[in-house]
């Protein structure tokens, strides 16, 4: 999973395997360790009870939650991403991570096939 924070927006890019984990009731989690014992954790989870996509931050972890019905609709379509605005005004985007057009396919075996690849 890739995390991008720019201004007041947060974007997560997820591979096919990661999306399958979330769809099957799990979550995907990653982190970056800025100092020993001080990681910034970021995770994506699905929720059967959530009504809208949301993001929270508890001082240590960024948690993005997507309603399961929205996740299922997204997966079964050619839609690239899911967008929402959090209650605090943060623009959220979760999108499928496509294979790069400039690198070997073997370098990104789990990424989604790029729509421009023949």
C-alpha positions as CSV (number, residue, x, y, z in Angstrom):
1,X,0.0,0.0,0.0
2,X,1.2,3.4,-0.9
3,X,0.4,6.6,1.1
4,X,0.5,10.1,-0.3
5,X,-0.3,13.2,1.8
6,X,-0.4,16.5,0.0
7,X,-2.0,19.6,1.5
8,X,-5.3,18.6,3.0
9,X,-5.6,15.4,1.0
10,X,-4.7,11.8,1.7
11,X,-4.4,9.1,-0.9
12,X,-3.9,5.3,-0.6
13,X,-3.0,3.1,-3.5
14,X,-3.7,-0.6,-3.0
15,X,-2.8,-3.7,-5.0
16,X,-5.2,-6.5,-5.9
17,X,-3.9,-8.7,-3.0
18,X,-4.4,-5.9,-0.5
19,X,-7.9,-5.2,-1.7
20,X,-8.7,-8.9,-1.4
21,X,-7.5,-8.9,2.2
22,X,-9.8,-5.9,3.1
23,X,-12.7,-7.4,1.1
24,X,-12.4,-10.7,3.0
25,X,-12.8,-8.9,6.4
26,X,-9.2,-8.1,7.2
27,X,-7.2,-4.9,6.9
28,X,-4.0,-3.8,5.2
29,X,-1.4,-2.0,7.4
30,X,1.9,-0.5,6.7
31,X,4.2,2.0,8.5
32,X,7.2,4.2,8.3
33,X,9.6,4.4,11.2
34,X,10.9,8.0,11.7
35,X,12.7,7.1,14.9
36,X,13.4,3.9,16.8
37,X,10.1,2.7,18.3
38,X,8.2,5.6,16.8
39,X,6.4,4.4,13.6
40,X,3.6,6.2,11.8
41,X,1.2,3.4,11.0
42,X,-1.4,3.7,8.2
43,X,-4.1,1.2,7.5
44,X,-7.1,0.5,5.4
45,X,-10.1,-1.5,6.6
46,X,-13.6,-2.3,5.5
47,X,-16.6,-2.0,7.7
48,X,-20.1,-3.5,7.3
49,X,-21.5,-0.8,9.6
50,X,-19.9,2.3,8.2
51,X,-22.1,4.5,6.0
52,X,-19.3,6.6,4.5
53,X,-15.6,6.5,4.0
54,X,-13.7,8.1,6.9
55,X,-10.2,8.7,8.2
56,X,-9.0,9.0,11.8
57,X,-5.7,9.7,13.4
58,X,-5.0,8.8,17.0
59,X,-1.5,10.3,17.2
60,X,0.2,7.1,16.1
61,X,-1.9,5.7,13.3
62,X,-4.0,6.9,10.3
63,X,-7.0,4.6,9.9
64,X,-9.1,4.8,6.7
65,X,-12.4,2.9,6.8
66,X,-14.5,2.1,3.8
67,X,-18.1,0.8,3.9
68,X,-18.1,-2.8,2.7
69,X,-20.9,-2.2,0.2
70,X,-18.9,0.6,-1.3
71,X,-15.8,-1.6,-1.5
72,X,-17.7,-4.4,-3.2
73,X,-19.2,-2.0,-5.8
74,X,-15.8,-0.6,-6.5
75,X,-14.1,-3.9,-6.9
76,X,-16.8,-5.2,-9.3
77,X,-16.4,-2.2,-11.6
78,X,-13.7,-0.5,-13.7
79,X,-13.9,2.5,-11.3
80,X,-10.3,3.5,-10.4
81,X,-10.9,5.0,-6.9
82,X,-13.3,5.9,-4.1
83,X,-13.4,9.5,-3.0
84,X,-14.8,11.2,0.0
85,X,-14.3,14.2,2.3
86,X,-13.9,13.6,6.0
87,X,-15.8,15.4,8.6
88,X,-12.8,17.6,9.2
89,X,-12.5,18.5,5.5
90,X,-9.7,16.1,4.5
91,X,-10.1,14.9,0.9
92,X,-9.7,11.1,0.9
93,X,-9.0,8.9,-2.1
94,X,-8.4,5.2,-2.2
95,X,-7.4,3.9,-5.6
96,X,-6.3,0.8,-7.4
97,X,-2.5,0.7,-7.9
98,X,-1.9,0.1,-11.6
99,X,1.3,-1.4,-13.1
100,X,3.7,1.3,-14.1
101,X,4.0,1.8,-17.9
102,X,7.7,2.6,-17.6
103,X,8.9,-0.5,-15.6
104,X,9.0,-4.2,-16.1
105,X,5.7,-6.0,-15.3
106,X,7.6,-8.4,-13.1
107,X,8.5,-5.5,-10.7
108,X,4.9,-5.0,-9.8
109,X,3.3,-8.5,-10.0
110,X,0.3,-7.7,-7.8
111,X,-0.6,-4.3,-9.2
112,X,-3.7,-4.0,-11.3
113,X,-3.2,-4.2,-15.1
114,X,-2.9,-0.6,-16.4
115,X,-5.8,0.4,-18.7
116,X,-3.4,1.7,-21.3
117,X,-1.4,-1.6,-21.5
118,X,-2.1,-3.7,-24.6
